[in-house]
Amino acid sequence: MHDLRERYQRVPYEDFVSPLTDPGLSGTIARLYGIPAVSADGCRILELGCGAGLNLSAIAARHPSSHCIGMDLVPERISEGRQRAARAGLTNIELLQADLADFNWPGERFDRIIVWGLFSWVPDALKARIFEIVAACLAPGGVACICFLTYPGCKLNEGLRDLMTLQSGDGLPQERLATARAALTTLAEAGAMGARHHSSIQAWRQQAQELLGKSDALLFHDELGSDYDPCYLLQFVDWAAEHGLAHLADADTPGGAEHLLPPDMAARVAAWSDDPLARDQFADYLTHRTLRTALLVRAEDAVTAAFTPAAVRELSLGSLLQPLADAAGFHHPRGEDIAVADADVATLLRAASAGQGLRRPMGEWLAAADDAWPRVGATLFGLFARKLVSLSQTTDTAQPPKRPALHAFNRLLLAERAMLVSGHHQPMPLPAAEVAFLRRLDGSLLRDELLACAEAQRLGGERSQQLLDVLWRQGSLLTG
Ligand SMILES: C[S@@+](CC[C@H](N)C(=O)[O-])C[C@H]1O[C@@H](n2cnc3c(N)ncnc32)[C@H](O)[C@@H]1O
């Protein structure tokens, strides 16, 4: 019996939707860096180590004209995923049981490849295999999204892993988990007592508490697995390059160090190196980074690629920013006020907050001169890098649908897990009253009929309207 397969059979991994694997997001970032990535609609998507395929199924539902293929080692997870896809009526997803070690994809190439929760948790030979498969299967202009554990943040986690594994030995999973949790709890509690004596205890204590917050499945596989192998960003980039793959950006921090850090810190790091990668590596110390989400492209595609902010012209803009009363700037619901000096950008943001131009390329509705777009794009990219606006390749009708409908996959998630996956690939857990209302969104009722139904009345008219509006704005409703 394959050891790893047995581990996953004994303690099934939880199903996740990972927002950073969004093929729309990777395509958008690629376009901004000058890679001609095709839209996430009508493309081919591969996920390696997909588990039961929840993440990939959400992508398949969101992009019905794309074809999605997922593979995983554990047959039970694959059959679970196939059954769920069948229940949701998904016909554009195939889930295959296979071992990466001998997986040779003979078919067409893929425009997106996703590898989430796998790379740092397998032996080096399989890591090399992942790079080989990605390099062989990536289409021209394609983008791979690979997450990996990274130093220096994981140095601390390695210490905690040592503490847990030294104590827990080779027993049954439940025994090992209990011993690991006891060790973390003791460290957190004793650390709280000693924090005033040694300031370094504080870091151990916080990290122990973070790990204690993980479910058994996550603690067992992510922290106590047989392989736990972080590396530095620069090491990952070099290794990918040996396989003909170039690092384009990080999906979580696409603008790199300068957008991540407060301006004075960013300036200090900028003075240290001209190389953006070296700056990002440095910034990982200042942010205690433990996980990265690398977007890789074929090395030959990267040769001519360059940061192209004017590409925002082809993208649509999403924003929760609200104009401030004194017209001096904008307010973000997470509690941040920002000043926007560029008049074109301010026009775009005001229009977006009023619901105009939603999911339409900005170049179609902002009458800006050709030479204005690099400047507008650079400012919008800065806001995008700070997660204050969203940019997207997906464009469709600007009109809210007459008969609002959620994809059957989302209605299934509402019924089975009281959640749905947004148009930005964000999992949204919901309270029972909202679930009851949203389950009515099957396309059979006109908007007014929906707002008059018993579930909407129970929820309250204002909240029902708000929900419909939010879902439409974030592209979670089916069009038509
Ligand atoms: C930590 S889970 C992540 C699952 C999924 N990507 C997610 O994020 O929810 C790792 C997955 O990789 C799969 N896996 C591990 N080694 C593999 C191999 N050699 N071939 C194929 N799949 C493998 C496991 O079965 C498991 O489902």
The ligand as an SDF file (V2000), in Angstrom:
LIG
                    3D

 27 29  0  0  0  0  0  0  0  0999 V2000
   -3.1350   18.4270    1.1250 C   0  0  0  0  0  0  0  0  0  0  0  0
   -4.1120   17.7050   -0.0670 S   0  0  0  0  0  0  0  0  0  0  0  0
   -4.6390   19.0640   -1.0460 C   0  0  0  0  0  0  0  0  0  0  0  0
   -5.8760   18.7680   -1.8230 C   0  0  0  0  0  0  0  0  0  0  0  0
   -6.4090   19.9450   -2.6210 C   0  0  0  0  0  0  0  0  0  0  0  0
   -5.4770   20.4030   -3.6200 N   0  0  0  0  0  0  0  0  0  0  0  0
   -6.7950   21.0790   -1.6710 C   0  0  0  0  0  0  0  0  0  0  0  0
   -6.1000   22.0720   -1.6100 O   0  0  0  0  0  0  0  0  0  0  0  0
   -7.8010   20.9460   -0.9760 O   0  0  0  0  0  0  0  0  0  0  0  0
   -2.9270   16.9150   -1.1300 C   0  0  0  0  0  0  0  0  0  0  0  0
   -3.5600   16.0250   -2.1630 C   0  0  0  0  0  0  0  0  0  0  0  0
   -2.5120   15.5630   -3.0210 O   0  0  0  0  0  0  0  0  0  0  0  0
   -2.7560   14.2070   -3.3090 C   0  0  0  0  0  0  0  0  0  0  0  0
   -1.4850   13.5540   -3.6350 N   0  0  0  0  0  0  0  0  0  0  0  0
   -0.4150   13.3770   -2.8210 C   0  0  0  0  0  0  0  0  0  0  0  0
    0.5370   12.6950   -3.4680 N   0  0  0  0  0  0  0  0  0  0  0  0
    0.0840   12.4250   -4.7110 C   0  0  0  0  0  0  0  0  0  0  0  0
    0.6050   11.7470   -5.8270 C   0  0  0  0  0  0  0  0  0  0  0  0
    1.7840   11.1680   -5.7840 N   0  0  0  0  0  0  0  0  0  0  0  0
   -0.1470   11.6730   -6.9470 N   0  0  0  0  0  0  0  0  0  0  0  0
   -1.3640   12.2610   -6.9770 C   0  0  0  0  0  0  0  0  0  0  0  0
   -1.9180   12.9020   -5.9510 N   0  0  0  0  0  0  0  0  0  0  0  0
   -1.2100   12.9890   -4.8120 C   0  0  0  0  0  0  0  0  0  0  0  0
   -3.3690   13.6580   -2.0250 C   0  0  0  0  0  0  0  0  0  0  0  0
   -4.1120   12.4880   -2.2920 O   0  0  0  0  0  0  0  0  0  0  0  0
   -4.2330   14.8060   -1.5680 C   0  0  0  0  0  0  0  0  0  0  0  0
   -5.5510   14.7270   -2.0550 O   0  0  0  0  0  0  0  0  0  0  0  0
  1  2  1  0
  2  3  1  0
  2 10  1  0
  3  4  1  0
  4  5  1  0
  5  6  1  0
  5  7  1  0
  7  8  2  0
  7  9  1  0
 10 11  1  0
 11 12  1  0
 11 26  1  0
 12 13  1  0
 13 14  1  0
 13 24  1  0
 14 15  1  0
 14 23  1  0
 15 16  2  0
 16 17  1  0
 17 18  1  0
 17 23  2  0
 18 19  1  0
 18 20  2  0
 20 21  1  0
 21 22  2  0
 22 23  1  0
 24 25  1  0
 24 26  1  0
 26 27  1  0
M  CHG  2   2   1   9  -1
M  END
$$$$
